[in-house]
Amino acid sequence: MNPFEMVVVIVFLAIASSMFSSWLKHRAKTSAPADDRRLVDLEERIRVLERIVTDSGYDVRRQFRDLERDA
């Protein structure tokens, strides 16, 4: 490989790695809000479930008995 070819290959690799790095940063920026939104939605669902389960008026056995009685 002569010196000119080596310089061309080095420049090409530098440009390609820079483009790849930029693409990864862009991909991370664009996918983060969707992931954050899903995380917020899951946290909200967990809060609702915790509120239902820890509510003193929530009686699962009573509801099951009512369902069995209706069936």
N, C-alpha and C positions, 0 to 999 in steps of 0.2 A: 504494500500500500504506500503510495507516495505521499509526501507532506500535504499536497493540496487536497487529496481525498480524505486524509485524516482530519483536516480543518473542517471540511464540509460535513463530515460525520459528527464531529464534536458540536458544531453549530446546530445541526439538525437535532441532535439529542437534547441539547440545551433548550431549544424552542419547544420540542415535543414534551419535555418534562414540565416546562412552564405552563403549557396549554393544559396538560393533564392536571396539574395542581390547581389551576384556575377552575377547571371543570368540576373537580372535587369540592372546592369551596362553594361554587354556585349550587351544586347539587345538595350540599349540606344546608345551605340557606333556604332553598325552596322546599325541602322536605321537612324541615324542623317545625314550621307552624302546624302542619297537619298532624304530626306526631304529638305536639304539645296539646292540640285540641282534643285528640283521642285520650290523652292522659288526663286532661281536665274532665272530660266526660266520664271516664272510668272512676275518677275520684268522687265525682258527684254521685254516681250510682252507688258507690260503697257507702258514702255518707247517708244516703236515703235508706239503704238496707240496714245500716247500723241503727238509724233512728227507729226503723220499724221493729227491729228485734229487741232493742232496749226499752221500747215504750212499755210502760207498766200496764196499759190497757190492752195490749196485744196478747191475745191468748190463742196460741196455735191449736192446742187440744180442743178448745171450745169450737173453733172453726171447723176442725175435722169432724167433731161430733155433729155439728150442724149439717155438714155436707153428707155424712152418712145417713142422717135422719131424712134428708131431702131425697136421697137416692133410693 
